[in-house]
Amino acid sequence: MKKDNVKPLCGRELVDLVIKSLEEKLAEKIVVVDMNNKSGAADWFIICQGDNTSHTSAIADGVMRVLKEKHTSPWRYEGVEEGRWALIDYTDVVVHVMLPELREFYNLESLWR
């Protein structure tokens, strides 16, 4: 297949690859929130945490590296270098990698369930 014909990942295939890459970087407490019947912001939120800022940055970098290899780049990302709360937006899938204390404070899982 020619490289020009390669399409970016989307939907459940994208969710599955994000989860796999999170697991490879030892992300903790991975939760997938199905947003299909809720807000129009995204179809899925994936929320996880890392032990410290270096770990959360490595998790976020790992996700973006794996997906880039599959010709899928984020629409937008922020917080990756700082490592407290990285947000990676793939349009239909939004990935949140957070420190445990921020995750507990913002409690995104409860907000969107």
C-alpha positions as CSV (number, residue, x, y, z in Angstrom):
1,M,0.0,0.0,0.0
2,K,1.3,3.4,-0.9
3,K,1.9,5.8,2.0
4,D,-0.4,8.3,0.4
5,N,-3.3,5.9,0.9
6,V,-2.7,5.4,4.6
7,K,-5.5,6.9,6.7
8,P,-5.2,8.0,10.3
9,L,-6.7,5.8,12.9
10,C,-10.1,6.7,14.4
11,G,-12.9,5.3,16.5
12,R,-12.5,2.1,18.4
13,E,-9.3,1.2,16.6
14,L,-7.7,4.4,17.9
15,V,-9.1,3.8,21.5
16,D,-7.6,0.3,21.5
17,L,-4.1,1.4,20.3
18,V,-4.1,4.3,22.9
19,I,-4.9,1.8,25.6
20,K,-2.1,-0.6,24.4
21,S,0.4,2.3,24.4
22,L,-0.7,3.4,27.9
23,E,-0.2,-0.1,29.2
24,E,3.2,-0.3,27.7
25,K,4.3,2.8,29.5
26,L,2.8,1.4,32.8
27,A,0.0,4.0,33.1
28,E,-2.2,3.5,36.1
29,K,-5.9,3.3,36.6
30,I,-6.9,3.5,32.9
31,V,-10.5,4.4,32.4
32,V,-12.4,4.8,29.1
33,V,-15.5,7.0,29.2
34,D,-17.8,6.5,26.2
35,M,-19.0,10.0,25.3
36,N,-21.1,9.0,22.2
37,N,-24.4,9.8,24.0
38,K,-23.1,12.9,25.8
39,S,-21.2,16.0,24.9
40,G,-20.2,16.6,21.3
41,A,-16.6,17.3,22.4
42,A,-15.4,13.8,21.6
43,D,-16.6,10.2,21.3
44,W,-14.3,8.9,24.0
45,F,-12.2,10.2,26.9
46,I,-9.4,8.1,28.1
47,I,-8.1,9.0,31.6
48,C,-5.1,7.6,33.3
49,Q,-2.4,8.6,35.7
50,G,1.4,8.4,36.3
51,D,3.4,8.3,39.4
52,N,5.2,11.6,38.9
53,T,5.7,14.4,36.2
54,S,8.5,12.4,34.4
55,H,6.2,9.3,34.2
56,T,3.2,11.3,32.9
57,S,5.3,13.0,30.3
58,A,6.8,9.6,29.2
59,I,3.2,8.2,29.0
60,A,2.0,11.1,26.8
61,D,5.1,11.0,24.6
62,G,4.7,7.2,24.2
63,V,1.1,7.6,23.1
64,M,2.0,10.3,20.5
65,R,5.0,8.3,19.2
66,V,3.0,5.1,18.7
67,L,0.2,6.8,17.0
68,K,2.5,8.8,14.8
69,E,3.9,5.5,13.6
70,K,0.4,4.7,12.5
71,H,0.1,8.0,10.6
72,T,-2.1,9.5,13.3
73,S,-1.2,12.9,14.8
74,P,-3.1,14.8,17.5
75,W,-5.1,17.8,16.5
76,R,-3.8,19.5,19.6
77,Y,-1.8,18.6,22.8
78,E,-0.7,20.5,25.8
79,G,1.0,19.9,29.2
80,V,3.2,17.1,27.9
81,E,6.5,18.7,28.9
82,E,5.3,19.9,32.3
83,G,3.9,16.5,33.1
84,R,1.2,17.4,35.6
85,W,-1.8,17.0,33.3
86,A,-1.2,16.1,29.6
87,L,-4.1,16.4,27.3
88,I,-3.8,14.9,23.8
89,D,-6.7,15.6,21.5
90,Y,-7.2,13.2,18.5
91,T,-10.7,14.8,17.8
92,D,-12.9,11.8,18.5
93,V,-10.6,10.5,21.3
94,V,-9.2,12.8,24.0
95,V,-6.5,11.4,26.3
96,H,-5.9,12.8,29.8
97,V,-2.7,11.7,31.6
98,M,-2.6,13.2,35.1
99,L,-0.9,13.2,38.4
100,P,-3.0,11.3,41.0
101,E,-3.8,14.4,43.0
102,L,-5.0,16.3,40.0
103,R,-7.1,13.4,38.9
104,E,-8.7,13.1,42.3
105,F,-9.4,16.9,42.5
106,Y,-11.0,17.2,39.0
107,N,-12.7,13.8,39.1
108,L,-13.4,13.8,35.3
109,E,-14.8,10.3,35.5
110,S,-17.7,11.4,37.7
111,L,-18.2,14.6,35.7
112,W,-18.8,12.8,32.4
113,R,-20.6,9.6,33.7
